[in-house]
Amino acid sequence: MHRPGTFAALLGLTRAASAIGDFWVQTEFCARVKAASDDHPVTSVDPATHEKTIHGTADGRQACLHHCLTYTATQAIVVGLGARALGIRVHPGAAAAALALSFGTHYAADRRVPGHGILEKLAAKRGKTDFYQLADFGMNGAFHLDSSWHHGWETLAALIATTKATTR
């Protein structure tokens, strides 16, 4: 397999793993609480007891960390198994660098404390504040900007993983 084919395979595996990690593996709790802060707390309700809990910065950081760990583990498993099935050997150092990039950039985006999140700040600098805040007509601007952020970094991670990959 030539390097472009290896890159395409790794990118496809990474993209699939990312969607699985973000939408199937992420817990409801993490999805709701990962952006919580003391200034912007999130209230959760236990479905069994109906007891309310208020979550602040510490809980938000912990939920985001848990999500990013399971997200990155999902990528490692899916890409590792897929690469093995395709006969692609990814260098362990390149794999670690790609996963570290994915983890760090995912945490930075998903820890989106209102007014302080990296995506909201980037959207404002690019003149996209209205789009970021759009949540109507079947659209959610923040979701789309978040997705494009992740896709861009996943592409770079796949390039990194490809740098020392070999095929059997």
C-alpha positions in Angstrom: 0.0 0.0 0.0 1.3 3.4 -0.9 1.5 6.2 1.7 -1.7 8.0 0.3 -3.7 4.8 0.7 -2.3 4.3 4.2 -3.3 7.8 5.1 -6.8 7.4 3.7 -7.3 4.1 5.6 -6.0 5.6 8.8 -8.1 8.8 8.4 -11.3 6.7 7.7 -10.6 4.6 10.8 -9.9 7.7 12.9 -13.1 9.4 11.6 -15.3 6.4 12.4 -13.7 5.9 15.8 -14.2 9.6 16.6 -17.9 9.4 15.8 -18.3 6.2 17.9 -16.4 7.8 20.8 -18.3 11.0 20.7 -21.8 9.7 20.1 -22.0 6.1 21.4 -19.3 5.8 24.1 -19.7 9.2 25.7 -22.0 9.0 28.7 -25.0 11.2 29.1 -23.4 12.6 32.3 -20.2 13.6 30.5 -22.1 15.2 27.6 -24.1 17.4 30.0 -21.5 18.3 32.6 -18.2 18.6 30.6 -18.6 22.3 30.2 -19.8 23.1 33.7 -18.0 25.8 35.7 -18.6 27.5 39.0 -19.8 30.6 37.0 -22.0 28.4 34.7 -23.0 25.4 36.8 -25.0 22.5 35.3 -27.7 20.8 37.2 -28.3 17.1 36.8 -31.2 15.0 38.0 -30.8 11.4 39.1 -33.4 9.4 37.0 -34.0 7.0 39.8 -34.3 9.3 42.8 -35.0 12.6 41.1 -32.4 14.2 43.3 -30.7 17.3 41.8 -27.0 17.8 41.9 -25.3 21.0 40.9 -21.9 20.6 39.1 -19.2 23.3 38.9 -15.7 23.6 37.5 -14.2 20.5 39.2 -17.0 18.3 38.0 -16.8 19.8 34.5 -13.1 19.1 34.2 -13.5 15.6 35.5 -16.4 14.9 33.1 -14.5 16.3 30.1 -11.4 14.3 31.1 -13.4 11.1 31.4 -15.0 11.7 28.0 -11.7 12.5 26.3 -10.1 9.4 27.8 -12.9 7.1 26.5 -12.9 8.9 23.2 -9.2 8.5 22.7 -9.3 4.8 23.9 -12.0 4.2 21.3 -9.8 5.7 18.7 -6.9 3.5 19.8 -8.9 0.4 19.7 -10.8 1.0 16.4 -7.7 2.3 14.5 -5.5 -0.4 16.0 -7.8 -3.2 15.0 -8.6 -1.7 11.6 -5.0 -1.1 10.8 -4.1 -4.7 11.8 -6.9 -6.0 9.6 -5.6 -4.0 6.7 -2.0 -5.0 7.3 -0.9 -1.5 8.3 1.8 -1.3 11.0 1.7 2.1 12.8 4.9 3.0 14.6 4.1 3.1 18.4 5.6 6.6 18.8 3.6 8.0 15.8 0.5 6.4 17.2 1.1 7.9 20.7 1.7 11.3 19.2 -1.5 11.1 17.1 -3.5 10.0 20.1 -2.0 12.7 22.3 -2.9 15.3 19.7 -6.4 14.0 19.4 -6.9 13.9 23.2 -5.5 17.4 23.8 -7.4 19.1 21.0 -10.6 17.3 21.9 -10.4 18.4 25.6 -9.7 22.0 24.5 -12.8 22.1 22.4 -15.2 20.1 24.6 -14.3 22.0 27.8 -16.4 24.9 26.4 -17.2 27.0 29.4 -19.5 29.8 28.1 -17.5 32.9 27.3 -14.2 31.1 27.7 -14.2 28.1 25.4 -11.6 28.0 22.6 -14.3 27.4 19.9 -16.4 30.3 21.0 -13.3 32.6 21.0 -12.2 31.3 17.6 -15.7 31.8 16.2 -15.7 35.4 17.5 -12.3 36.1 15.9 -13.5 34.8 12.6 -16.7 36.8 12.7 -18.8 33.6 13.2 -20.4 34.5 16.6 -23.9 34.4 15.1 -23.3 31.0 13.5 -21.7 29.7 16.7 -24.9 30.7 18.6 -27.3 29.5 15.9 -29.6 26.8 17.3 -32.6 27.0 15.0 -33.9 25.8 11.7 -32.5 22.3 12.4 -29.0 23.8 12.7 -26.6 24.0 15.6 -23.7 26.2 14.8 -21.6 25.3 17.8 -22.0 21.6 17.0 -20.9 22.1 13.4 -17.9 24.3 14.4 -17.0 21.6 17.0 -17.2 18.9 14.4 -15.0 20.7 11.9 -12.5 21.4 14.6 -12.3 17.7 15.4 -12.2 16.7 11.8 -9.2 19.0 11.1 -7.2 17.7 14.1 -8.1 14.1 13.2 -6.7 14.7 9.7 -3.4 15.9 11.2 -3.4 12.9 13.6 -3.8 10.5 10.7 -0.9 12.3 8.9 1.2 11.9 12.0 0.3 8.2 12.3 1.1 7.7 8.6 4.6 9.1 8.8 6.3 5.9 9.9 3.5 3.4 9.0 4.5 0.3 7.0 2.4 -2.4 5.3 2.7 -6.1 5.4 
